Amino acid sequence: MGSDVGNGHEPTWPVGTGSAGRRSVLSLEEELDLTGIRWHWREVYAIGLDDGVWHASPHAEPATVLTAGTADELRSLIRADYTRRTAKPAPLLGERMST
């Protein structure tokens, strides 16, 4: 099993890329959390962990970066962001809802 770091693909195993491009070693818990979040959200978000900062950027809007101090916090931010992005606008007052 190898890493695809540097060729435009996400790594095949979790690797941080700390400051100045240095690769950082993740704890087992961080690896499991990062792998789990990527598994659930990889088609919609680019997700990473660098220097203790969890981050995700929606592929549709890469300039937007969600940051968190923990994996659970990032999961919550991703869920809220995804919900906001996919929510249908509520009908205006007086409009009929289609069924």
C-alpha positions in Angstrom: 0.0 0.0 0.0 1.5 3.3 -1.0 0.7 7.0 -0.9 -0.4 9.1 -3.9 0.8 12.3 -2.3 2.0 14.7 -4.8 0.3 13.4 -7.9 -3.0 15.1 -7.4 -4.8 12.3 -5.6 -5.6 12.0 -2.0 -3.3 9.7 -0.1 -4.3 6.0 0.1 -3.6 6.2 3.8 -3.9 9.3 6.1 -0.9 11.6 6.0 -0.8 15.1 7.2 1.3 17.7 5.4 2.4 20.0 8.2 4.0 23.4 7.7 6.4 23.9 4.8 5.1 20.7 3.2 6.6 18.4 5.8 4.7 15.1 6.2 3.5 14.6 9.7 2.8 11.3 11.4 -0.8 10.8 12.6 -1.9 8.9 15.7 -4.0 5.8 15.2 -7.1 7.6 16.4 -6.4 10.5 13.9 -5.9 8.0 11.1 -9.1 6.2 11.8 -11.1 9.5 12.1 -9.5 10.9 8.9 -10.2 7.7 7.0 -13.8 7.6 8.2 -14.5 11.2 7.3 -12.9 10.8 3.9 -14.9 7.6 3.3 -18.2 9.4 4.0 -17.5 12.7 2.3 -14.6 12.3 -0.2 -16.9 12.7 -3.3 -18.0 16.2 -2.0 -15.1 17.5 0.1 -11.3 17.5 0.1 -10.5 16.6 3.7 -7.2 16.8 5.6 -5.5 17.2 9.0 -2.4 19.4 9.1 -0.6 20.5 12.3 -3.6 19.5 14.4 -6.1 21.5 12.3 -8.9 19.4 10.7 -10.0 21.0 7.4 -12.5 20.4 4.5 -13.2 22.2 1.3 -16.2 21.5 -0.9 -15.1 20.4 -4.4 -17.8 22.7 -5.8 -16.2 25.7 -4.0 -12.6 25.1 -3.2 -12.0 28.6 -1.8 -14.3 27.7 1.1 -12.4 26.0 3.9 -14.0 24.6 7.0 -11.6 24.2 9.9 -12.0 22.5 13.2 -10.0 21.5 16.3 -11.3 17.9 16.4 -12.6 15.3 14.0 -16.1 15.4 15.6 -16.2 19.2 15.2 -15.2 18.8 11.5 -18.0 16.2 11.0 -20.5 18.6 12.4 -19.3 21.5 10.2 -19.4 19.3 7.1 -22.9 18.1 7.9 -24.2 21.7 8.4 -22.4 22.9 5.3 -23.7 20.1 3.2 -27.2 20.6 4.5 -27.0 24.3 3.7 -25.7 23.6 0.2 -28.3 21.0 -0.7 -31.4 22.6 1.1 -34.2 23.6 -1.2 -35.5 27.1 -0.5 -38.8 27.3 1.4 -41.8 28.4 -0.6 -42.7 32.0 -0.3 -45.7 33.0 1.7 -48.8 32.3 -0.3 -47.1 29.9 -2.7 -48.4 26.3 -3.0 -46.0 23.5 -2.3 -46.0 20.9 -5.1 -46.7 17.3 -4.0 
